[in-house]
Amino acid sequence: MAIRKLADLGQGLPADARLMGLDLGTKTIGMAVSDAGWLIATPIGTIRRTRFRDDAAALFEAADERAVAAFVLGLPVNMDGSEGPRCQSVRAFAQNLLGLRDLPIAFWDERLSTAAVERAMIGADVSRAKRKQSVDTAAAAYILQGALDTLSYSRPG
């Protein structure tokens, strides 16, 4: 498999396949998973980043526990639509994942996802400590939910 366009992500996947959304930060990776119907993204936790192989092993373990068949990675595109070093890092991470396991990967433009999540948490009066603890998983769910909403029109079956 290779990196796919989001609209093509579901091709060839089982009907009950789940997707995993990832928010790749420099220190942590936020994770979220979809339900089998691709309607709802649920945050499931974070991985503290260390070495790539260890990060990938933890991701694959979480994916295997939840019958994940594909990944959606947040792509931190600049506000003007250009791609900088962070985008290159995410693309390299995706290519490295593909070198370890043949699962489809798609990207989702995550501009302002963390900011939107933080605003919502502040609006809900979540303490600074709790926001710091959960913003990465919430951002992963925000990213995945955006992709799921877009895919709802093209889901096979």
C-alpha positions as CSV (number, residue, x, y, z in Angstrom):
1,M,0.0,0.0,0.0
2,A,1.0,3.6,-0.2
3,I,-0.1,7.0,0.9
4,R,-3.6,7.6,-0.5
5,K,-5.8,10.5,-1.1
6,L,-8.4,10.7,1.7
7,A,-11.2,9.9,-0.7
8,D,-9.5,6.6,-1.7
9,L,-8.7,5.5,1.8
10,G,-11.6,3.1,2.2
11,Q,-10.9,1.2,-1.0
12,G,-10.1,-2.5,-0.3
13,L,-10.7,-2.2,3.4
14,P,-13.0,-4.6,5.3
15,A,-16.5,-3.2,6.0
16,D,-15.9,-3.1,9.7
17,A,-12.4,-1.5,9.5
18,R,-11.5,1.3,11.9
19,L,-9.3,4.3,11.2
20,M,-6.7,5.7,13.6
21,G,-6.1,9.5,13.6
22,L,-2.7,10.7,14.7
23,D,-1.5,14.1,15.8
24,L,2.3,14.0,15.5
25,G,4.0,16.4,17.9
26,T,7.6,16.7,18.6
27,K,7.2,15.2,22.1
28,T,4.0,13.2,21.9
29,I,1.7,11.5,19.4
30,G,-1.9,11.9,20.1
31,M,-4.1,9.0,19.0
32,A,-7.8,8.6,18.2
33,V,-9.8,5.8,16.7
34,S,-13.0,5.7,14.7
35,D,-16.0,3.4,15.3
36,A,-16.6,0.7,12.6
37,G,-19.2,2.9,10.9
38,W,-16.7,5.8,10.5
39,L,-19.0,8.2,12.3
40,I,-17.3,9.1,15.5
41,A,-13.7,9.7,16.5
42,T,-12.7,8.8,20.1
43,P,-9.5,9.9,21.7
44,I,-7.5,6.9,23.1
45,G,-4.3,8.3,24.5
46,T,-0.8,9.6,23.7
47,I,2.6,8.1,23.1
48,R,5.6,9.9,24.5
49,R,8.0,10.0,21.6
50,T,11.4,8.4,21.9
51,R,12.9,6.5,19.0
52,F,10.9,5.9,15.8
53,R,10.9,2.1,16.1
54,D,9.6,2.3,19.7
55,D,7.0,4.9,18.6
56,A,5.9,2.7,15.7
57,A,5.7,-0.4,17.9
58,A,3.4,1.4,20.4
59,L,1.2,2.7,17.5
60,F,0.9,-0.7,15.9
61,E,0.1,-2.3,19.3
62,A,-2.7,0.3,19.8
63,A,-3.9,-0.2,16.2
64,D,-3.9,-4.0,16.5
65,E,-5.9,-3.9,19.8
66,R,-8.6,-1.9,18.0
67,A,-8.7,-3.6,14.5
68,V,-7.4,-0.5,12.8
69,A,-7.0,-0.9,9.0
70,A,-5.7,2.6,8.1
71,F,-4.2,5.7,9.5
72,V,-5.1,9.4,9.1
73,L,-2.1,11.7,9.9
74,G,-2.6,15.3,10.7
75,L,-0.5,17.4,8.2
76,P,0.5,20.7,9.7
77,V,0.2,22.9,6.6
78,N,1.1,26.6,7.0
79,M,-1.7,29.1,7.0
80,D,-0.8,30.1,3.4
81,G,-1.1,26.5,2.2
82,S,2.6,25.9,1.9
83,E,4.4,23.0,3.5
84,G,7.3,23.6,5.9
85,P,9.7,21.4,7.9
86,R,6.9,20.0,10.1
87,C,5.0,18.7,7.1
88,Q,8.2,17.1,5.8
89,S,8.6,15.4,9.2
90,V,5.1,14.0,9.1
91,R,5.5,12.8,5.5
92,A,8.8,11.1,6.5
93,F,7.1,9.5,9.5
94,A,4.4,8.1,7.2
95,Q,6.9,6.7,4.8
96,N,8.8,5.1,7.6
97,L,5.6,3.5,9.0
98,L,4.9,2.1,5.5
99,G,8.4,0.5,5.6
100,L,7.3,-1.4,8.7
101,R,3.7,-2.3,7.9
102,D,1.6,-2.1,4.8
103,L,-1.4,-0.1,6.0
104,P,-3.0,2.7,4.0
105,I,-2.2,6.2,5.1
106,A,-3.9,9.4,4.3
107,F,-3.2,13.0,5.4
108,W,-5.7,15.5,6.8
109,D,-4.9,19.3,6.8
110,E,-4.8,20.0,10.5
111,R,-4.4,23.8,10.4
112,L,-5.5,25.2,13.7
113,S,-6.7,21.9,15.1
114,T,-4.8,22.2,18.4
115,A,-5.9,25.9,18.7
116,A,-9.6,24.9,18.1
117,V,-9.3,22.1,20.7
118,E,-7.7,24.4,23.3
119,R,-10.3,27.1,22.7
120,A,-13.1,24.5,23.3
121,M,-11.4,23.2,26.4
122,I,-11.0,26.8,27.8
123,G,-14.6,27.4,27.0
124,A,-15.5,24.3,29.0
125,D,-13.4,25.7,31.9
126,V,-10.9,22.8,31.7
127,S,-7.9,23.6,33.9
128,R,-4.5,24.3,32.3
129,A,-3.0,21.1,33.8
130,K,-5.9,19.0,32.3
131,R,-5.6,20.7,29.0
132,K,-1.9,20.0,28.8
133,Q,-2.6,16.4,29.6
134,S,-5.3,15.8,27.0
135,V,-4.9,18.3,24.2
136,D,-2.9,15.9,22.0
137,T,-5.5,13.1,22.1
138,A,-8.3,15.7,21.6
139,A,-6.4,17.1,18.6
140,A,-6.1,13.6,17.2
141,A,-9.8,13.1,17.5
142,Y,-10.5,16.5,15.9
143,I,-8.3,15.6,13.0
144,L,-9.9,12.2,12.6
145,Q,-13.4,13.5,13.0
146,G,-12.8,16.0,10.1
147,A,-11.6,13.2,7.9
148,L,-14.6,11.0,8.9
149,D,-17.0,13.8,8.1
150,T,-15.5,14.2,4.7
151,L,-15.4,10.4,4.1
152,S,-19.0,9.9,5.1
153,Y,-20.0,10.6,1.5
154,S,-17.6,8.0,0.0
155,R,-17.7,5.1,2.4
156,P,-18.0,1.8,0.5
157,G,-20.9,-0.4,1.5
